[in-house]
Amino acid sequence: MIKGIVRGFTKNKESYLLMAPYMAFFLVFTLFPVILSVILGFTYYNMIDPPRFIGWYNYVRLFLDDDIFLIALKNTLFFAFVTGPISYFLSFFVAWMINDLPRTLRSITTSLFYLPTVVGASVYPMWRLIFSPDEYGYLNGLLIRWGLVREPVAWLVDPNKILIILIIVQLWMSLGISFLAFVAGLQTIDKNLYEAGVMDGIKNRFQELWYITLPSMIPQLVFGAVMQIVVSFSVADISIQLAGFPSTEYAGETLVTHIMDYGTIRYEMGYASAMAVVVFLMMVFTNRIVSKLLHKVGA
C-alpha cells in the first residue's frame, strides 16, 4: 500500500506540487482550527491558564444552563430557515431570468444584482438611518407623513421587530456567491440539450428547467446550497451593526454573536469552542440533507 502511494505521488508529483500551497493553507487555517475547537470544547480554557479537561460540562451547560444560548439557537434557526431557502431560490430565479439576455446586458445586470453583496457592509449606516427610532428616520418620517403612525417606531430597539428587520436586510444582500455560481452554471449548459428536448416533447421553459437545466447544474446547485447554508448559520455582522451587541432582550442574538461574546469578551474559549462545534455540526447536518435532495433532482 505504501509503495502504491509513493508510486502515485511520483507519477503525479507536478499535480501535488500545484496543490501544496492550497493544502497547506487548508490544513493550517481550516482543518487544524476545527480539530483544536473540538478538543477545547471539552476543556475550561481562559487563555491565561492551561486548558483543563472538564468532559461534557460545556455541552451540558449550553442546553441546560444558558438561556441566552437557547435564544440564540432559536433566532439562528429561524433566520436560517427563512433567509436560506428564499435567498437560494431567489438567486437561482434571477440568474435563470437573465441567462438569455445579450452578453453585455447580462454582465451589467449581474453586476447590479451582485452590488448589494459587495457594498453591504458599507451601507449599514444607511439602514440605521432608514430604521432610526426618531422622526428623522426615513421610514418613520414616511409613515408619520402618510398618517399611518402618530409616533416614531423604535424599529431596532423593539424586540418584536429586530429579527424581522435583520431578515429583510439579509435578503437585500442575498444575491451573493451562489448567484454568481448559478449564472456561470447556466452558461455552461449545452444548448443542444434544449434542441433535443424539444424533439422529445418538451413544450415550455418550465419543462426545460425541470428536465434539462436543473439536472445539468447539480454541481453548481450543491455549491450554492453549501454557501447559502454557511451564510445563513454564520450571521453576526448584521445583528451587531444594526441591533447592537448585545441587542435588546437578546432579540437579535445569534449563535455566532454568542460565540463572539464568550470568545472575545469573556475569554471562555472552551465554552466558545463548544458552541462553535454545535454550529459546525448543524451546518454539516443541513448540508448533507440538502445535498441528498439536490442529487435526487438530478437522478
ZIPE-V501715 format. One record per residue. N is the residue number from 1. RES is the residue in three letters. OMEGA is omega in degrees with one decimal (NA if undefined). Layout:
N:RES:OMEGA  N:RES:OMEGA
//
This chain:
1:MET:179.8  2:ILE:178.5  3:LYS:178.9  4:GLY:178.4  5:ILE:180.0  6:VAL:179.2  7:ARG:179.1  8:GLY:178.7  9:PHE:-179.5  10:THR:-177.9  11:LYS:-175.9  12:ASN:-173.6  13:LYS:178.9  14:GLU:179.5  15:SER:179.4  16:TYR:177.7  17:LEU:177.4  18:LEU:179.8  19:MET:-172.0  20:ALA:-179.8  21:PRO:179.5  22:TYR:-178.6  23:MET:178.8  24:ALA:177.7  25:PHE:179.7  26:PHE:-178.9  27:LEU:-174.3  28:VAL:-171.0  29:PHE:179.3  30:THR:-174.0  31:LEU:-179.2  32:PHE:177.4  33:PRO:178.8  34:VAL:179.1  35:ILE:179.9  36:LEU:179.0  37:SER:177.7  38:VAL:-179.2  39:ILE:-178.6  40:LEU:178.3  41:GLY:178.2  42:PHE:-177.1  43:THR:165.5  44:TYR:-175.1  45:TYR:-177.9  46:ASN:178.2  47:MET:175.4  48:ILE:176.6  49:ASP:176.6  50:PRO:177.8  51:PRO:-180.0  52:ARG:-176.4  53:PHE:179.4  54:ILE:176.2  55:GLY:-174.4  56:TRP:-173.4  57:TYR:-178.9  58:ASN:-178.4  59:TYR:174.9  60:VAL:179.2  61:ARG:-179.7  62:LEU:-170.2  63:PHE:-176.7  64:LEU:-173.3  65:ASP:-178.9  66:ASP:-178.8  67:ASP:-179.5  68:ILE:176.6  69:PHE:179.4  70:LEU:175.4  71:ILE:179.2  72:ALA:178.4  73:LEU:178.4  74:LYS:179.3  75:ASN:-178.4  76:THR:179.2  77:LEU:178.5  78:PHE:179.7  79:PHE:-176.3  80:ALA:-175.6  81:PHE:172.4  82:VAL:-175.7  83:THR:-177.5  84:GLY:-179.5  85:PRO:-178.7  86:ILE:179.6  87:SER:-178.2  88:TYR:-178.6  89:PHE:177.6  90:LEU:178.6  91:SER:-179.5  92:PHE:-177.9  93:PHE:179.6  94:VAL:178.2  95:ALA:179.8  96:TRP:-177.8  97:MET:-177.1  98:ILE:-174.6  99:ASN:-176.0  100:ASP:177.6  101:LEU:173.5  102:PRO:-171.0  103:ARG:-178.5  104:THR:-180.0  105:LEU:178.6  106:ARG:178.8  107:SER:179.0  108:ILE:-179.4  109:THR:177.9  110:THR:179.3  111:SER:-179.0  112:LEU:-179.9  113:PHE:-178.9  114:TYR:-175.3  115:LEU:179.5  116:PRO:178.2  117:THR:-177.8  118:VAL:-174.3  119:VAL:-173.3  120:GLY:-176.6  121:ALA:-176.8  122:SER:-177.7  123:VAL:175.0  124:TYR:174.7  125:PRO:177.6  126:MET:179.1  127:TRP:176.8  128:ARG:177.3  129:LEU:178.0  130:ILE:-176.5  131:PHE:178.6  132:SER:-174.3  133:PRO:179.0  134:ASP:-176.2  135:GLU:178.0  136:TYR:174.1  137:GLY:-175.0  138:TYR:-177.2  139:LEU:177.7  140:ASN:179.0  141:GLY:179.4  142:LEU:-178.7  143:LEU:177.8  144:ILE:180.0  145:ARG:-179.8  146:TRP:177.8  147:GLY:-179.0  148:LEU:174.8  149:VAL:179.0  150:ARG:-178.9  151:GLU:178.5  152:PRO:179.4  153:VAL:179.6  154:ALA:-171.7  155:TRP:-173.4  156:LEU:176.4  157:VAL:179.9  158:ASP:-177.9  159:PRO:178.7  160:ASN:-175.5  161:LYS:-172.3  162:ILE:-174.0  163:LEU:179.2  164:ILE:179.1  165:ILE:177.9  166:LEU:178.3  167:ILE:179.3  168:ILE:179.9  169:VAL:178.9  170:GLN:178.2  171:LEU:176.8  172:TRP:-178.9  173:MET:-164.7  174:SER:-177.3  175:LEU:-175.4  176:GLY:-176.9  177:ILE:178.8  178:SER:179.5  179:PHE:179.0  180:LEU:178.3  181:ALA:179.2  182:PHE:178.0  183:VAL:179.4  184:ALA:-179.4  185:GLY:179.0  186:LEU:-179.4  187:GLN:-178.2  188:THR:-178.9  189:ILE:179.9  190:ASP:-178.6  191:LYS:178.9  192:ASN:178.9  193:LEU:179.5  194:TYR:177.3  195:GLU:176.8  196:ALA:178.6  197:GLY:177.8  198:VAL:179.4  199:MET:179.8  200:ASP:174.8  201:GLY:176.9  202:ILE:-169.7  203:LYS:-176.8  204:ASN:-175.4  205:ARG:-179.5  206:PHE:173.1  207:GLN:174.3  208:GLU:-179.4  209:LEU:-173.6  210:TRP:-172.8  211:TYR:-175.9  212:ILE:-172.3  213:THR:-177.0  214:LEU:178.3  215:PRO:-179.0  216:SER:-175.3  217:MET:-177.3  218:ILE:178.7  219:PRO:179.3  220:GLN:179.0  221:LEU:178.3  222:VAL:178.4  223:PHE:178.7  224:GLY:179.4  225:ALA:179.5  226:VAL:-179.3  227:MET:-179.0  228:GLN:177.2  229:ILE:179.3  230:VAL:-178.7  231:VAL:-175.5  232:SER:-177.2  233:PHE:-176.0  234:SER:-179.6  235:VAL:178.8  236:ALA:-173.5  237:ASP:179.7  238:ILE:-178.9  239:SER:-178.4  240:ILE:-174.7  241:GLN:-174.4  242:LEU:-174.8  243:ALA:-179.1  244:GLY:-177.6  245:PHE:5.8  246:PRO:177.7  247:SER:-179.2  248:THR:-179.2  249:GLU:179.7  250:TYR:-177.9  251:ALA:178.3  252:GLY:-178.9  253:GLU:174.9  254:THR:-179.3  255:LEU:-178.2  256:VAL:176.6  257:THR:176.9  258:HIS:175.6  259:ILE:179.0  260:MET:179.0  261:ASP:-176.6  262:TYR:-176.3  263:GLY:-173.9  264:THR:179.0  265:ILE:-179.2  266:ARG:179.3  267:TYR:171.2  268:GLU:-171.7  269:MET:177.4  270:GLY:179.5  271:TYR:177.4  272:ALA:178.5  273:SER:177.5  274:ALA:176.8  275:MET:178.9  276:ALA:177.2  277:VAL:178.1  278:VAL:177.9  279:VAL:179.7  280:PHE:179.5  281:LEU:176.4  282:MET:178.6  283:MET:-178.6  284:VAL:-179.4  285:PHE:179.5  286:THR:179.8  287:ASN:178.8  288:ARG:-179.7  289:ILE:-177.9  290:VAL:-179.5  291:SER:177.6  292:LYS:178.5  293:LEU:-179.1  294:LEU:177.6  295:HIS:174.3  296:LYS:177.3  297:VAL:-178.5  298:GLY:-178.2  299:ALA:NA
//
